Amino acid sequence: MIFCAVALPALADDPQIISASARASDDTWQVSVTLSHPDTGWDHYADGWRVLDMNGTELGLRILAHPHEHEQPFTRSLGGVHIPEGTQKVQIQARCLVDGWAPELTTMTLP
């Protein structure tokens, strides 16, 4: 008798962006993002988010250096983001250590 084991993809929840805000600071922006993810520890947690222009060009990246199992949802900010003058909207995308970039993008209108 032959047994065959097949690895199935893990059922995982993508990080969800709950809210996002931005404020101008001289010639750069500070972006704050609140996200939720069922972090389970160092092996599986939301490990970053990024700001993209509407064409998908990365404008800023916020690395999350540790899991937030007991702090959900949580908010982190990123300063010094260079957003081209005249830009009215940007997109925010979250990332998970295991599953990579979430397919869902959140569009934010700049104040």
C-alpha positions, 0 to 999 in steps of 0.5 A: 500500500502506498500513501501520498501526503499532499500539502494543502494551503493553510487557511489564513486570514489576510491582514485587514486595514481598519482605517488609515489617515494622513497628515502633511508635515512640511514636504512629506506626509505621516501616514497612520494605519490601523490593521487587524490580523489573527497573529499567532506569534513569531511564526505568523503575524502581520509584518508590514504595510505600504503606501502606494500611488494609484499606479502601484508605485511604492511611496513608503513601507512600514515594517512591523518588527514583532507580532501583536497577538494581544493588541488587536486591532493596532495602529502604527505610523510612518513619517517622511512619506514623499507623496507627489504634489497634486496627488489626491488618493493613495492606496494602502496594502498590508502584508503577513509574514506567511502569506505575503501581500494581501490582495485587497488595497484600501484607497485613502483620499488625502486631506 
